[in-house]
Amino acid sequence: MAVRLTRAGNRAVGLAMMMLVSAVIGTVVVAAARSPAKPVTPTPAAEAPAAVVPSPKPLPTKYVVLTFDDGPDAEYTPKVLDVLAKYDAKATFFEVGQNVRKHPELTKRIHEAGHSVQNHTWDHGDLRKLTAARFQQEVASTDQVIRAQIGSTPGCLRPPYGGVSATVRQRARQLHKDLVVWTVDSRDWTKPGTAAIVQRVVKNVHSGSVILMHDGGGNRAQTVAALPAILKALTAQGYGFRTLTC
């Protein structure tokens, strides 16, 4: 037997169905709200570009080694440094320990400018005439004051007056020093005049020459005056400038 609903019954059934659907939808919405959100995977940050490290300047294949003895000197060393900087030339300074003690700031300036600082004994004594104990003191004391300014110990030792003997060589080896003299002597210490200093250097160099000049130990005005002309001439001949390390 079929059951027929009245109009009122139909309305009641329809209302009940709407309430049921609403309840189901509400349950789904609440469940969704309680569910944890799907974690968002962070986008990896782009890596910073690697720092560009400048390549070291290649050493010149045709070169000379400029060396300056007997400093540092409060008047002449800064002038020599200014000329070298103007021509972008590097040099090796063989320093006397007692002068480093007087002007430590100049030794530091030389090192920070990219030049080499090496040992020239404490008070310019002739190493050939010293006892073993005095020899060791001359070298070690100079090492100490230089190291305090540049943070490293010189490996090169220039004997004053170029004085070398079998005994000097043996004692230098015992102190782990390489003796370094020169191949071209400007004889600037004789004060022969600016032109003579320039001529002696430029006329006698070849690739690999070690040139002796002075920034201390007396009046070095002629050396300072000759240096620009020497640097110009050597550069024009294709020479570069290397420093000494031992």
matplotlib code that plots the C-alpha trace (Angstrom):
import matplotlib.pyplot as plt

x = [0.0, 1.5, 1.8, 1.0, 2.1, 0.1, 1.4, 2.3, 4.1, 6.1, 7.2, 8.3, 10.3, 12.0, 12.9, 14.4, 16.5, 17.8, 18.8, 20.6, 22.6, 23.5, 24.7, 26.9, 28.4, 29.1, 30.9, 33.1, 33.9, 34.8, 36.9, 38.8, 39.4, 40.8, 43.2, 46.7, 47.6, 50.0, 53.5, 54.9, 58.3, 60.4, 62.0, 65.8, 67.5, 69.8, 73.4, 75.5, 78.0, 81.5, 83.9, 86.2, 89.8, 92.1, 94.9, 98.3, 100.4, 102.7, 106.4, 108.3, 110.5, 112.9, 113.7, 116.1, 116.2, 116.4, 118.0, 118.5, 120.9, 121.5, 118.0, 115.5, 116.2, 113.7, 114.5, 115.4, 113.5, 110.0, 111.3, 112.5, 109.2, 107.3, 109.3, 108.9, 105.2, 104.9, 106.5, 104.9, 108.2, 109.0, 112.3, 114.2, 115.4, 118.3, 117.9, 120.3, 118.7, 119.5, 117.8, 114.8, 114.6, 114.7, 112.1, 109.9, 107.1, 109.1, 109.9, 106.2, 105.4, 108.0, 106.4, 102.8, 103.7, 104.7, 108.4, 110.8, 112.5, 115.7, 118.6, 121.7, 123.1, 122.6, 125.2, 126.8, 129.8, 132.1, 131.0, 134.5, 135.9, 133.4, 133.5, 130.8, 128.9, 128.9, 127.9, 124.9, 123.9, 124.2, 121.8, 119.4, 118.8, 118.0, 115.7, 113.8, 113.2, 112.2, 109.9, 108.1, 107.1, 106.4, 105.4, 108.0, 111.7, 114.0, 115.7, 118.2, 121.4, 123.5, 126.9, 128.1, 130.7, 130.0, 132.3, 132.1, 134.4, 134.2, 133.5, 130.8, 129.1, 129.3, 127.9, 125.1, 124.0, 123.9, 121.5, 119.5, 120.3, 121.1, 123.9, 122.9, 125.3, 124.9, 125.9, 125.6, 127.0, 125.7, 128.3, 125.8, 127.4, 130.4, 128.1, 129.4, 126.4, 123.0, 124.0, 126.9, 124.5, 122.0, 124.7, 126.3, 123.0, 121.5, 124.7, 125.5, 122.2, 121.0, 118.1, 118.5, 120.8, 120.8, 121.3, 122.9, 121.7, 121.2, 118.3, 120.3, 123.7, 124.3, 123.1, 121.2, 119.8, 121.6, 120.1, 116.6, 117.2, 118.6, 115.9, 113.2, 115.6, 116.7, 113.2, 112.1, 115.1, 114.8, 111.0, 111.6, 114.1, 111.4, 112.6, 110.2, 111.1, 111.3, 111.9, 114.2, 112.9, 115.1]
y = [0.0, 3.3, 6.0, 9.5, 12.5, 15.5, 18.9, 19.6, 16.2, 17.0, 20.3, 18.4, 15.9, 18.6, 20.5, 17.4, 16.7, 20.3, 20.1, 16.7, 18.2, 21.3, 19.1, 17.0, 20.1, 21.7, 18.5, 18.6, 22.2, 21.7, 18.7, 20.6, 23.5, 21.1, 19.3, 20.7, 22.7, 21.0, 22.4, 24.8, 23.8, 27.0, 27.9, 27.6, 30.9, 31.6, 31.0, 34.2, 34.4, 33.4, 36.2, 37.0, 36.7, 38.7, 36.6, 37.4, 39.7, 37.4, 37.9, 39.6, 37.3, 40.1, 41.8, 43.4, 43.5, 46.9, 46.8, 49.6, 49.4, 50.9, 52.3, 53.0, 56.7, 59.3, 61.7, 59.5, 56.3, 58.0, 59.8, 56.5, 54.9, 57.7, 57.3, 53.6, 53.9, 56.4, 54.0, 50.9, 49.3, 47.0, 46.7, 44.9, 46.9, 45.5, 47.2, 48.0, 46.8, 49.9, 52.1, 49.9, 50.5, 54.2, 54.2, 51.1, 52.9, 53.1, 49.4, 48.7, 51.1, 49.4, 46.0, 47.2, 48.8, 45.3, 45.6, 43.0, 43.7, 41.8, 41.7, 43.9, 43.4, 45.5, 48.2, 47.5, 45.7, 43.7, 40.1, 38.8, 40.5, 39.3, 36.5, 33.8, 35.1, 38.7, 37.5, 35.7, 38.7, 41.1, 38.9, 37.8, 41.3, 42.6, 39.7, 40.5, 44.2, 43.5, 40.7, 43.0, 45.2, 42.8, 39.6, 37.4, 36.7, 37.7, 34.8, 37.0, 38.4, 41.0, 41.3, 44.9, 45.9, 42.7, 41.0, 37.3, 34.5, 30.8, 31.5, 34.0, 31.5, 28.8, 31.0, 32.3, 28.7, 27.9, 30.8, 29.6, 32.7, 33.1, 35.5, 38.1, 40.6, 42.4, 42.3, 46.0, 48.6, 52.2, 53.5, 56.1, 56.2, 58.0, 60.9, 60.9, 62.9, 62.0, 61.4, 59.0, 56.9, 56.6, 55.7, 53.0, 51.3, 51.5, 50.7, 47.5, 45.7, 42.5, 40.4, 39.1, 41.9, 42.8, 46.5, 48.1, 51.6, 53.2, 54.8, 55.3, 55.7, 59.3, 61.9, 60.1, 63.0, 62.0, 58.5, 59.9, 62.3, 59.4, 56.9, 58.3, 58.3, 54.7, 53.4, 55.2, 53.8, 50.2, 50.2, 51.5, 48.6, 46.1, 45.3, 44.5, 44.6, 41.6, 41.4, 39.0, 36.4, 33.7]
z = [0.0, -1.1, 1.5, 0.3, 2.3, 2.8, 1.8, 5.4, 5.5, 2.4, 4.0, 7.1, 5.2, 3.1, 6.2, 7.8, 4.7, 4.7, 8.3, 7.7, 4.7, 6.8, 9.6, 7.3, 5.7, 9.1, 10.2, 7.1, 7.6, 11.3, 10.5, 7.9, 10.3, 12.9, 10.4, 10.5, 7.4, 5.0, 5.8, 3.2, 2.0, 2.0, -1.2, -0.7, -0.8, -3.7, -2.8, -2.6, -5.4, -4.4, -3.6, -6.5, -5.3, -7.5, -9.1, -7.8, -10.0, -12.0, -11.4, -14.2, -16.2, -17.0, -13.7, -11.3, -7.5, -5.9, -2.5, 0.0, 3.0, 6.4, 7.1, 8.2, 8.2, 9.3, 6.4, 3.4, 3.8, 3.4, 0.3, -1.2, -0.4, -2.1, -5.3, -5.4, -4.9, -7.8, -10.2, -8.7, -7.9, -5.0, -3.2, -0.5, 2.5, 4.5, 7.8, 10.7, 14.0, 16.0, 13.3, 13.5, 17.2, 16.6, 13.8, 14.1, 12.4, 9.2, 9.2, 9.5, 6.7, 4.4, 5.1, 4.7, 1.3, 0.0, 0.2, 1.8, 5.1, 5.8, 8.3, 8.0, 11.6, 14.7, 14.2, 10.8, 12.3, 10.0, 10.6, 9.7, 12.7, 15.3, 17.8, 17.4, 20.4, 19.0, 15.6, 17.0, 19.0, 16.0, 14.0, 16.7, 18.1, 14.6, 13.9, 17.1, 16.4, 12.8, 13.8, 16.3, 13.4, 10.5, 12.3, 10.7, 10.9, 8.1, 6.3, 4.4, 6.0, 4.2, 5.7, 6.0, 3.5, 1.6, 4.1, 3.5, 4.6, 5.2, 8.9, 8.1, 5.8, 8.4, 11.2, 8.9, 8.1, 11.8, 12.2, 9.2, 7.2, 3.5, 2.8, 0.2, -1.4, -4.8, -8.4, -9.3, -6.9, -7.5, -5.1, -4.1, -0.7, -2.3, -3.3, -6.9, -8.2, -9.4, -13.0, -12.0, -9.8, -12.6, -15.2, -13.0, -12.4, -15.9, -17.7, -15.7, -15.2, -16.7, -15.9, -12.3, -11.2, -7.5, -7.2, -4.1, -3.0, 0.4, 2.2, 5.5, 7.0, 5.8, 3.4, 0.7, -1.2, -4.4, -4.2, -3.8, -6.8, -9.0, -8.2, -10.6, -13.5, -12.7, -12.5, -15.7, -17.6, -16.3, -17.0, -20.6, -21.1, -20.1, -16.6, -13.7, -10.0, -7.7, -4.0, -2.0, 0.5, 1.9]

ax = plt.figure().add_subplot(projection="3d")
ax.plot(x, y, z, "-o")
ax.set_aspect("equal")
plt.show()
